[in-house]
Amino acid sequence: MNAKITFIASLLLACATGCSPKTAETTQDPADPVMMLRLRITNTLTDEAWARLYSGLQQNPRCCDEIWFSTGITMPVMDVHRQHVERLLRAKEDLKALGIGTSVQFQMTIGHGDTLSSAEEWEAKTWTGWTGSTGVEAKCCNCPRQEGLLEYMREMARMYAQVKPRVMWIDDDLRYDNHYPATVNSRIGCWCETCLADFSEREGVRWTRESLDKAMAADKDLEERWKAFNIESLDRIARVIAEETHAVSPETKMGYQKTFSDRDTTVIRTILKTLAEVSGQKVCYRAGGGAYYDKYHPADQIIKSMSSARYMRVLGCEDIIDSWCPEIETHPRHYGSRTGQGVLLEGFAALAYGLDAVSMFVLDNGEESIEVQSRSMLRPLHEGSEVLHQYVRANKGTITAGYVVNAGTGDLFTLGLRGVPVLPGKGKCLAKLEEKEVKAVNIYNQPSSVIQAFRDRLDAAGAAPACCISPFIGQVIPRVDGDGTLRTLGLINCRIDAQSCIRFRLPALREDVKTVCWRELRKDAVMLKIERDEAGVAYVEVPEIGAWNAGFLDFT
């Protein structure tokens, strides 16, 4: 009888607040995706391969809102691409039946490197490969100034634009370094005879590899001009792809995938501006790199999301970027490399710290059965998708709020383990933390001391919209609207056991809020009561959060 009464009370509470005790399905919007699943060309290279993957998507239709088809990482003859596009057009119709949208990933421009690509098809390549300052050539990479390459890129773009993708994404091989083996012990850029001749003509000096390398060692201005020349070379490829895509599918947006290296900001800004200029639309950007294995500490995956958030501030380009998503990846893409739970957790962290979608490259290369893929990866994503969608919905019009300190994202993560809201990227700055305060709070093995230090500092600062007042090892991420009112409070449990009785002081909560919905990944929603002290300040207690899991208090 008590259980029945409890359930009815919960149901009545849910009706009053819009939070059901059993979570409801979230409708996907292919025009505004939150969860995007990247494929390898192996997933669509044959009808049989696509049928296998599609059966897994049918079983788990909420595992993603959008599929990114891949153009492949090699350069086969054009007929291979032509036949592939015909399959993608059919696959796009299949996805429509599941409410899943489509984008295309232009996965090969310069080429990723000989180790990754040498075992596959390169029949169409008849021009010079990327060459380092030592003279070593990457046979499975391309010099960006070769006319044959540019024409190949044009024809590919025209073909794949027929799919009418939401976004045409250019992969991160459009870069001036990391093209093995050419870039080992090499200065940046392509040093082939074509590039040397073109640069020599511009400079009015006949450079050889040896003479240019030697001159750069003593002339930083020359080195900067060489860097700018190579960025221009890369930008030509971006322009070609954007021009042909826009000609065939003017409604398609352009996107660029690149790691969050401070050294490469000029490359990224240049290419993004070109993509925006040619397409006449704002562009999409996917940041990221690393943390590909669960065998490393899962904290690395949260730190990666914090790094992506930090890079939003470093890169800028707010006037031309309208979608910012992080790379969430497994490598190698095998059963044992990452779990679906790890992917969800990294995605939640990215959304919490200010990004607006997640790009997941997490399926294997066809070596596992679809049953294994479905059970180990697609099913968890399907189960966790509702909370991610609800989180994005609840956070519309909000910003992350937190304290800042002169520290890297790894230090911010460690500081945040004490339940201190920290701000890695853009958002509402509560206050600057002085070094002595950081040391006082960042006492990993003394929770009681940390709690007291945190209370004392908050009493002085008076700025935090939410304060954890009980022992909790994990990230506490408040998001507030324009006037500082608390809208959501995200939690990430960074321990390998559940944590319970997590109590919060909520000074920035609206006075009319009497209950709140607690939404945890892959769990049922729970309604919680808001308590008030004599001064009217709100308090709430989260009963439990699972090991290495995440969730949020939804005050909307």
Beta strands, then each sheet from edge to edge (+ up, - down):
strand 1: 35-38
strand 2: 66-70
strand 3: 101-106
strand 4: 130-131
strand 5: 137-138
strand 6: 167-170
strand 7: 253-258
strand 8: 283-287
strand 9: 321-329
strand 10: 358-361
strand 11: 399-404
strand 12: 428-432
strand 13: 467-468
strand 14: 474-480
strand 15: 486-493
strand 16: 499-506
strand 17: 515-520
strand 18: 526-529
strand 19: 531-532
strand 20: 538-545
strand 21: 550-554
sheet 1: 1+ 2+ 3+ 6+ 7+ 8+ 9+ 10+ 1+
sheet 2: 4+ 5-
sheet 3: 12+ 11+ 14- 15+ 21- 17+ 18-
sheet 4: 13+ 16- 20+ 19-
end
